C-alpha cells in the first residue's frame, strides 16, 4: 500500500490546531514516523523479536495504540507460539482503516501468520484478557498523565507470569543541559531527514499540548508502583527509548 510524503506542516498555517490522528496524518504516517523518530524501524522490528521470547501458548499479544499496525506486523512475523492471537487497538478510525489494509497485504505475502483482531476502542476502556505480551509503542505519552498509572495497573493485572510489557516513549530529561542537548540533536535529526524549520516549528506547536513525555525515572517509578518487578531499558536513540517491564 502506497503512502504520501509528509508535507502537512510545509506551508504556513494561520491557526495551528492540536495534532490529531486523522486521515491526513494516516496518509503520511509511515513517512512522518520514519523521519521524526530516530531508531523507529529498529524498535518496531525488535519488539517482534522480544515478543517471541515472552509469548506463551493460548494467550493474547496486545498492540495498544497500534496506529497503522507496524508492531502488529512485527509480532506476526516473529512469534510462532501456539494459539496466540494479536489484538491491535486504536481509537483512530482513519488509522485503523489503513491498518486493516496493511494487514490484508501482509496476509497475502506470508503464510501461517498469527491471527489478529483489530479493535477500534479507547484503550483506557478496554477489558484486557490474559496476555503474555503488551506493547505500548509511543502510546502512553498521548494518555492524559493522571490516567497513566491506571492503564499500567490494568496491563500489569492482565499479564501472565513470565510475560512482559514493552514500553517505547519519547523522553524528557531532568537535567536541563542534557534535555537541551538531546532536544537539539533531535531537531538536527529531523533537519537531516528533510524537514524545514517551518515544518519543525509548526509540528512542535501542534503536538506540544497533546503529547506529554516523561523522564526515564518517572517511567521506572510508575511501573514499579503499578506492580512490575523490574524495568530494563533495552534501546535508546537520542531522546527516544524502549523499556521491558516484567511482572
N, C-alpha and C positions, 0 to 999 in steps of 0.2 A: 504494500500500500504506500502510495507516494505521500509526501508532506511538503509543505511550503517552507521557504526560509523565513526566519523570524525578523519581520520588519515592523512589528506592532508599535514600536516607540521611535521609529526612524524619522517621523515628521513632528514638528512642534504641535503640542496638544494644548488647546485653550484651557481645558479643565482636565486634570489628571484624576481619574476615578480609581478607587481601590481595585486592586488586582482580583480578578475572579477567573475561575477555570471554565470559561465559556467556549463556544465553538471557535472563536478566533484564536484562543490560546491552544485548544485541542489541535487545530490545523497545523500550528507551527511548533508544537511542544517538543517533538524529538530534536529539532534544531536548537530550540531555546535551551533545553536542559543540557545538551552536549556542550554548548558554548558558554554556559553560565555556571556549571557545577564541576569544578576540577575533580577528576577521578570518577565521575559518574559511571561510565561503562565498566570500569574495574569493580566498583561497588556492586553493581547490579549482577554481573556475571558471577562474582564470588559469593553473593547471597545464595545462589543456586548451589554452589559447591559446599558452602557451610550447611545448607539445608539438608543435603544428602547425608551429612554427619549426624544430624539430630532427628530426622524424620523417623517416625515409628509406625508400624502397621496399624491399620484401622483408625487413623487419626486425621485431623484436619491440618492443612498448611494455610495460614491466613496471609494475604497481602492486603493490609489495611491502608486505604488511601492509595489505591492501585494505579490511578491515573490511566495511562494507556496500556498498562499491563506488562511493562518491561520485566519487573520482578516475577510476576506470574509466569511469563515465558521462560525465565531462567530456572524457576522451580521445576517446571515441566521438562526442561532439557536435562536436568541433573539428577532428580530424585527418581529412584526405581523401587522404592519401598512398596510392599504390597498394600493395596486397599487404602492408599492415601488419596485425598481429594484436596485440590486447591480451591480456596474461596477468596475471590477477588472482590473487594468492596470499595466503592467510592460514592460520594454524594453528588458528583457532577454528571448529569445526563449526557452532556456533549462528550466528555472524556470517555464514558463507558460505551457510547455508540462506536467510537473508533477502537476502543479496547477490544470489543467483540469482533470487529473486522480483522484486527491483527491476530487474534487467537484463531479465527477461522483460517487465516492464511497459514498459521503455524501447523494447524491440523492437517492441512493439505501437503505440507512439506515433510512431516515426520510421522512415524507410526509408534504405537504403544506409549503415547503420552498420558500423563495423569489427567483424569477428568477435572474439569473446572466449572465452578458455579460463579457467575458474575452477578453481583447484587448491587443495586442502587439503594444506598442507605447512609444515614449518618452513623459513623462508627461508634459514636457515644451511646447510641440507642440500640446497637446490635447485640443480640444474645450470642455469645461465643460458645461453641461446642468444644469438646475435648480436643486440644491442639498439641502437636509436638513442635510446631514452628510457627511463630508470628513475626512478620516483617512489617515494620513501620519505617518506610523509606522516605525520608523528608516529608513526613506527615504530621508528627507531633508538634512541630513548630507552627502549624496552622490551627491547632486546637487552642481555644482560649486558655491562658495559663492556669486559672483556678480549677479547670476541669482535667488538667493533665494527670494529676495523681489518681483521680477516679478511673481514667482509662487504663492506666498502668496496673492498678489493682485488679481490674477486671481481667486484663490479659494474664496477670500472674495466677489468678484463680482458675483460669481455663487451661493453663499449661500443664501438661503431664510431667511427672518426674522424668528427668533426662531430656526434656525439651529445651527450647531456647527462644528468646526474643532477640531479634536483630533490629537495632535502632540506629538509623542514619539521620544526621542533623547538621545544619549549619551551626557553628559555634560562635558565641561571643566569648571574650576573654576578660578576666577580672583586672589584669594588669594593663593600664591604659596604653603604654608603649607597645606592648605585644598586640593588643587589639588593633591599634592604629597600623602597625606594620602589616599584619595579616589582611586587614581590610584593604590597604593599598595594593598588596600583592594580588588580591582577588580582583580588584579593578584592573590591574595590569593584565591578568589572565583574560578578562573579558575584552579588553582592547586588542590583545593578541589574536582573539577569535573574531575580530572584525566589527565589534560594537563601537559606535561613535560615543563621544562624550554626552551628546544629547540623549542617545538611547540609554546609556548607563544612568544618567541623572533622572530621566523620566520613569524608568523602570523602578529605580530606588524609591521615588516618591509614591508610585502606585502600590508598592508591596510593603512599605515600612509599617503601615497600620494593620496589616493582615498577618504578616509573618513575624513572630517574636522569638528569636533564638535564645537559648540558654547556654550557660557555661558548662564545660565538661563536669565540673564538680557538682553543679546543680543537678545535672542528669544522674550522676552517680548516686548522690544522696537521695533523690526522689525514687530511684529504682530500688535502693535498699529499703527505704521506708515502705514501698509497695509490697515488699516481701521477697524480693530477689536476693539470692545468697551471694552472688558475685557479679561484677561488671568489668568486662575486659574490652578495652579499645583494640580493634584489630586493623583499623585503617584510618589514616588521616592524610589529607592533601590540602594544604593551606588551612582555611577555616571551615573545612567540611570533614566530618568524621563519622565512623560507624562503630557501634559497640555490640558486644554479645552479652546479654544478661541471662543468667541461669537461675532457675527456681531453687 
